[in-house]
Amino acid sequence: MSSIEVRPATEFDDVATLVGPKSPTSNVCFCLSYRIGNKENVALKGSARAERVRELCHQDPPPGVIAYLDDEPVGWAALHPRSETSFARNRLIPHVDDLDVWSLWCFRIRPGYRKQGISHALIEGAVAYAKERGAPAIEGYPVDNRGEKVNLTMAYVGTRSLFEDAGFSKAADTGSVLDGFPRVLMRLDLTASTRSSKKT
């Protein structure tokens, strides 16, 4: 059975395959709306959006992580320090504390590869990468759908159960609602396991 490998999103072509628009001149997606300021996001049109993402792929850290299956890009997760995203100023998503947490806010699985555990691999890979980079904690803002079906278009934020399966706990309610479901702030402390491993 093929294994899923999760790597930092440093290859622009792979990012474009997963979250780029079908038409290069389109003004949508590329997972920029939370990563950059709203003013810049609205101003970027067509190929300028692609070039901005290409720049982000060459920055440290890059704009997310990518899941590969047999070296084929099959899944995307947006991941970055919260302070450098629009979540830093988002009034609907509360700040639990003053830690320099990382945010994990968007998942995208290529059609034909769903229900193969890629979302779980992405969240595990994102956690591992954030921890490797010294993040004290990582947050997600999924819908609390209580087992009900979520519109596929709106499922990009993930579900509460997806985060709980990866060890996250609910840290706060939010003022955000998506597809009729409340979004919750899920949190995973990345320092606890480090401290316990030092004691052993």
Sine and cosine of phi, psi and omega as CSV:
sin_phi,cos_phi,sin_psi,cos_psi,sin_omega,cos_omega
0.00,0.00,0.68,-0.73,-0.02,-1.00
-0.94,0.34,0.60,-0.80,0.02,-1.00
-0.98,-0.19,0.47,-0.88,0.00,-1.00
-1.00,-0.09,0.78,-0.63,0.03,-1.00
-0.92,-0.40,0.73,-0.68,0.00,-1.00
-0.93,-0.36,0.80,-0.60,-0.04,-1.00
-0.76,-0.65,0.37,-0.93,0.10,-1.00
-0.86,0.51,0.56,-0.83,-0.07,-1.00
-0.99,0.12,0.97,0.25,-0.01,-1.00
-0.98,-0.20,-0.13,0.99,-0.01,-1.00
-0.98,-0.20,0.95,-0.32,-0.06,-1.00
-0.85,0.53,-0.67,0.74,-0.04,-1.00
-0.87,0.50,-0.58,0.82,0.01,-1.00
-0.95,0.32,-0.62,0.78,0.06,-1.00
-0.89,0.45,-0.69,0.72,0.00,-1.00
-0.89,0.46,-0.61,0.80,0.03,-1.00
-0.88,0.48,-0.59,0.81,-0.11,-0.99
-1.00,0.00,-0.65,0.76,-0.09,-1.00
-0.79,-0.61,0.06,1.00,0.05,-1.00
-0.98,0.22,0.45,-0.89,0.03,-1.00
-0.94,0.33,0.42,-0.91,0.01,-1.00
-0.89,0.45,-0.59,0.81,0.05,-1.00
-0.98,-0.19,0.81,-0.59,-0.03,-1.00
-0.86,0.52,-0.38,0.92,-0.04,-1.00
-1.00,-0.05,0.02,1.00,-0.01,-1.00
-0.93,0.36,0.47,-0.88,-0.03,-1.00
-0.98,-0.22,0.32,0.95,-0.09,-1.00
-0.93,-0.36,0.19,-0.98,0.15,-0.99
0.80,0.60,-0.67,-0.74,-0.21,-0.98
0.91,0.42,0.19,0.98,0.09,-1.00
0.81,0.58,0.69,0.72,-0.04,-1.00
-0.98,-0.18,-0.31,0.95,-0.20,-0.98
-0.87,0.49,-0.54,0.84,0.04,-1.00
-0.99,-0.16,-0.34,0.94,-0.09,-1.00
-0.97,0.23,-0.56,0.83,-0.01,-1.00
-0.85,-0.52,0.15,-0.99,0.00,-1.00
-0.91,0.41,0.47,-0.88,-0.05,-1.00
-0.86,0.50,-0.65,0.76,-0.03,-1.00
-0.87,0.49,-0.73,0.69,0.02,-1.00
-0.93,0.38,-0.64,0.77,-0.01,-1.00
-0.87,0.49,-0.68,0.74,0.01,-1.00
-0.94,0.34,-0.57,0.82,-0.07,-1.00
-0.96,0.27,-0.50,0.86,-0.05,-1.00
-0.95,0.32,0.82,-0.57,-0.02,-1.00
-0.83,-0.56,0.56,-0.83,0.13,-0.99
0.75,0.66,-0.82,-0.58,-0.09,-1.00
-0.90,0.43,-0.38,0.92,0.02,-1.00
-0.90,0.43,-0.53,0.85,0.04,-1.00
-0.91,0.41,-0.70,0.71,0.01,-1.00
-0.88,0.48,-0.67,0.74,-0.02,-1.00
-0.91,0.40,-0.57,0.82,0.02,-1.00
-0.91,0.41,-0.65,0.76,0.03,-1.00
-0.93,0.38,-0.61,0.79,0.05,-1.00
-0.86,0.51,-0.65,0.76,0.04,-1.00
-0.88,0.47,-0.71,0.70,-0.03,-1.00
-0.88,0.48,-0.57,0.82,0.00,-1.00
-0.91,0.42,-0.40,0.92,-0.02,-1.00
-0.99,-0.11,-0.01,1.00,0.03,-1.00
-1.00,0.03,0.24,-0.97,0.00,-1.00
-0.84,-0.54,0.91,-0.42,0.01,1.00
-0.99,0.16,0.35,-0.94,0.05,-1.00
-0.94,0.33,0.06,-1.00,-0.15,-0.99
-0.98,0.22,0.03,1.00,0.00,-1.00
0.18,-0.98,-0.34,-0.94,0.06,-1.00
-0.77,-0.64,0.40,-0.92,-0.02,-1.00
-0.81,-0.59,0.67,-0.74,0.09,-1.00
-1.00,-0.07,0.72,-0.70,0.02,-1.00
-0.88,-0.48,0.65,-0.76,0.09,-1.00
-0.83,-0.56,0.92,-0.40,-0.10,-0.99
0.81,0.59,0.67,0.74,0.04,-1.00
0.93,0.36,0.17,0.99,0.05,-1.00
-0.99,-0.17,0.80,-0.60,0.01,-1.00
-0.93,0.38,0.86,-0.52,-0.09,-1.00
-0.82,-0.57,-0.21,0.98,-0.03,-1.00
-0.44,-0.90,0.50,-0.87,-0.04,-1.00
-0.76,-0.65,0.59,-0.81,0.15,-0.99
-0.65,-0.76,0.81,-0.59,0.04,-1.00
-0.99,0.17,0.78,-0.63,-0.11,-0.99
-0.53,-0.85,0.77,-0.64,0.00,-1.00
-0.19,-0.98,0.39,-0.92,0.11,-0.99
-0.83,0.56,0.77,-0.64,-0.07,-1.00
-0.84,0.55,-0.59,0.81,-0.07,-1.00
-0.88,0.48,-0.34,0.94,-0.02,-1.00
-0.96,-0.27,0.30,0.95,0.05,-1.00
-0.83,-0.55,0.12,-0.99,0.03,-1.00
-0.95,0.32,-0.20,0.98,0.07,-1.00
-0.91,0.41,-0.35,0.94,0.03,-1.00
-0.89,0.45,-0.46,0.89,-0.04,-1.00
-0.91,-0.42,0.05,1.00,-0.07,-1.00
-0.95,0.32,0.87,-0.50,-0.06,-1.00
-0.98,0.20,-0.28,0.96,-0.04,-1.00
-1.00,0.02,-0.36,0.93,-0.01,-1.00
-0.96,-0.28,0.94,-0.34,-0.10,-0.99
-0.95,0.32,0.32,-0.95,0.14,-0.99
-0.99,-0.13,0.85,-0.52,-0.01,-1.00
-0.95,0.30,-0.63,0.78,0.01,-1.00
-0.36,-0.93,-0.21,-0.98,-0.07,-1.00
-0.99,-0.13,0.16,0.99,0.01,-1.00
-0.90,0.43,0.50,-0.87,0.02,-1.00
-0.99,0.13,0.93,0.37,-0.10,-1.00
-0.96,0.29,0.33,-0.95,0.13,-0.99
-0.98,-0.22,0.52,-0.86,0.01,-1.00
-0.95,-0.32,0.64,-0.77,0.05,-1.00
-0.82,-0.58,0.96,-0.29,-0.26,-0.96
-0.77,-0.64,-0.06,1.00,-0.04,-1.00
-0.51,-0.86,0.73,-0.69,0.06,-1.00
-0.83,-0.55,0.62,-0.78,0.06,-1.00
-0.59,-0.81,0.85,-0.53,0.03,-1.00
-0.93,-0.37,0.74,-0.67,0.00,-1.00
-0.90,0.44,0.64,-0.76,0.08,-1.00
-0.81,0.58,0.66,-0.75,-0.03,-1.00
1.00,-0.10,-0.20,0.98,-0.02,-1.00
-0.87,-0.49,0.14,0.99,-0.03,-1.00
-0.97,0.25,0.34,-0.94,0.00,-1.00
0.88,0.48,0.55,0.83,0.06,-1.00
-0.85,-0.52,0.26,0.97,0.03,-1.00
0.99,0.13,0.21,0.98,-0.08,-1.00
-0.94,0.33,-0.62,0.79,0.03,-1.00
-0.87,0.49,-0.67,0.75,0.02,-1.00
-0.91,0.42,-0.65,0.76,0.03,-1.00
-0.91,0.42,-0.62,0.79,0.00,-1.00
-0.90,0.43,-0.70,0.71,-0.03,-1.00
-0.93,0.37,-0.61,0.79,0.06,-1.00
-0.91,0.40,-0.66,0.75,0.02,-1.00
-0.92,0.39,-0.61,0.79,0.03,-1.00
-0.91,0.42,-0.68,0.74,0.03,-1.00
-0.88,0.47,-0.71,0.70,-0.02,-1.00
-0.88,0.47,-0.66,0.75,-0.02,-1.00
-0.93,0.36,-0.70,0.72,0.01,-1.00
-0.88,0.48,-0.65,0.76,0.02,-1.00
-0.91,0.42,-0.66,0.75,0.03,-1.00
-0.87,0.49,-0.55,0.83,-0.02,-1.00
-1.00,0.05,0.08,1.00,0.10,-1.00
1.00,0.01,0.23,0.97,0.02,-1.00
-0.90,0.43,0.73,-0.68,0.00,-1.00
-0.97,0.25,-0.42,0.91,-0.01,-1.00
-0.31,-0.95,0.30,-0.96,0.03,-1.00
-0.72,-0.69,0.66,-0.76,-0.04,-1.00
-0.88,-0.48,0.47,-0.88,0.18,-0.98
-0.71,-0.70,0.34,-0.94,-0.07,-1.00
-0.76,-0.65,0.87,0.50,-0.09,-1.00
-0.99,0.17,0.14,-0.99,0.10,-0.99
-0.99,0.12,0.58,-0.82,0.10,-0.99
-0.99,-0.14,0.99,0.11,-0.12,-0.99
-1.00,0.02,-0.07,1.00,0.06,-1.00
0.76,0.65,0.64,0.76,0.07,-1.00
1.00,0.07,-0.13,0.99,0.01,-1.00
-0.97,0.23,0.41,-0.91,-0.04,-1.00
-0.94,0.35,0.71,-0.71,0.02,-1.00
-0.95,-0.30,0.71,-0.71,0.09,-1.00
-0.79,0.62,0.78,-0.62,-0.08,-1.00
-0.83,0.55,-0.59,0.81,0.00,-1.00
-0.91,0.42,-0.53,0.85,-0.05,-1.00
-1.00,-0.09,-0.04,1.00,-0.09,-1.00
-0.99,0.16,0.06,1.00,-0.07,-1.00
-0.89,0.45,-0.39,0.92,-0.02,-1.00
-0.98,0.17,-0.18,0.98,-0.06,-1.00
1.00,0.07,0.10,-1.00,0.02,-1.00
-0.89,-0.46,0.35,-0.94,0.01,-1.00
-0.84,0.54,-0.66,0.75,-0.04,-1.00
-0.91,0.42,-0.57,0.82,0.05,-1.00
-0.86,0.50,-0.71,0.71,0.00,-1.00
-0.94,0.33,-0.62,0.79,0.02,-1.00
-0.90,0.44,-0.60,0.80,0.04,-1.00
-0.88,0.47,-0.43,0.90,-0.01,-1.00
-1.00,-0.08,0.13,0.99,0.07,-1.00
0.99,-0.11,0.04,1.00,0.02,-1.00
-0.97,0.25,0.43,-0.90,0.09,-1.00
-0.81,-0.59,0.47,-0.88,0.05,-1.00
-0.93,0.37,0.80,-0.59,-0.01,-1.00
-0.95,-0.30,-0.41,0.91,-0.03,-1.00
-0.20,-0.98,0.39,-0.92,0.21,-0.98
-0.99,0.15,0.30,-0.95,0.09,-1.00
-0.83,-0.56,0.16,-0.99,0.07,-1.00
-1.00,-0.07,0.15,0.99,-0.08,-1.00
-0.99,-0.11,0.65,-0.76,0.05,-1.00
-0.78,-0.63,0.69,-0.72,-0.01,-1.00
-0.72,-0.69,0.82,-0.58,0.00,-1.00
0.83,0.56,0.53,0.85,0.02,-1.00
1.00,0.07,-0.07,1.00,-0.01,-1.00
-0.96,-0.29,0.65,-0.76,0.07,-1.00
-0.94,0.33,0.58,-0.82,0.10,-0.99
-0.99,-0.12,0.61,-0.79,0.01,-1.00
-0.87,-0.50,0.44,-0.90,0.05,-1.00
-1.00,-0.04,0.90,-0.43,0.02,-1.00
-0.97,-0.24,0.65,-0.76,-0.14,-0.99
-0.71,-0.71,0.61,-0.79,0.10,-1.00
-0.75,-0.66,0.86,-0.51,0.05,-1.00
-0.97,0.24,0.82,-0.57,-0.03,-1.00
-0.98,-0.17,0.04,1.00,-0.01,-1.00
-0.99,-0.15,-0.40,0.91,-0.07,-1.00
-0.88,0.48,-0.72,0.70,-0.02,-1.00
-0.93,0.37,-0.51,0.86,0.03,-1.00
-0.92,0.39,-0.68,0.73,-0.01,-1.00
-0.90,0.43,-0.68,0.73,-0.04,-1.00
-0.93,0.38,-0.55,0.84,-0.01,-1.00
-0.94,0.33,-0.48,0.88,0.02,-1.00
-0.95,0.32,-0.46,0.89,-0.02,-1.00
-0.97,0.24,-0.41,0.91,-0.07,-1.00
-1.00,0.05,0.00,0.00,0.00,0.00
